[in-house]
């Protein structure tokens, strides 16, 4: 799956726990038998009675706290605490409100819950999240978070639907990321996601692309130059925000044969403060690459 291990936000959007490509980035697996080319890319009653959310507390003559704001704040707090089931139960009471702020947050909770679910339950949750986001896009097409999460969920959903669909939908995965960036150009995590998409697409060999085009259809194209552009933009927007962005910058510059830049970012990734499993993994990979580079001297 292009889009797995996403999303533990920092600041307003927190950071992706891992590129959505990391849990399933197998866009270029071995060709089996008949060329099994695989992918390495990847409201309740209270609402009705309140009208459009209503007001719950008067702060001043010109400023009020709405019921919706209280609900969103509580749901985001539950997300930060990792209480995804409680978050889902809370927001599900308002899933028919037609409010996209509620809808994309339900989908986010389903994604997080799916990672610890059985295979059957995981699939059910992903499809539920996809349906919710599809409806959200019909209600409000120009919401950046809806597009961001659609790119995540769509990629995972395609894993259940065969390689041909997966390859054809890779274009749409990128399309949703680009739309999210268009609507919110200041979100570093979406820039990182798109950079990782470009990197893994660019890693496809000519043979893999040829075999894919013959059997399944032409895969999308990209370049390491495009990938590094998005990683650099992410770093500029939010310097030192994520260990994997530094690691991917180092790896991409290696692909571009820019050793000095690669060493700079790999060193930064290796020295990044370890706060979670992602940081630990990024540190280990960066150190391994630095040793390999050193041995080639």
Secondary structure, 3 states (H helix, E strand, C coil): CCCECCCEECCCCEECCCCCECCCCCCCCCCCCCCCCCCCCCCCHHHHHHCCCCEEEECCCCCEEEHHHHHHHHHHHHHHCCCHHHHHHHHHCCCCCCCHHHHHHHHHHHHHHHCCCCHHHHHHHHHHHHHHHHHHHHHCCCCHHHHHHHHHHHHHHHCCCCHHHHHHHHHHHHHHHHHHHHHCCCCHHHHHHHHHHHHHHHCCCHHHHHHHHHHCCCCCCCCHHHHHHHHHHHHHHCCCCCHHHHHHHHHHHHHCCCHHHHHHHHHHHHCCCCCCHHHHHHHHHHHHHHHHHHHCC
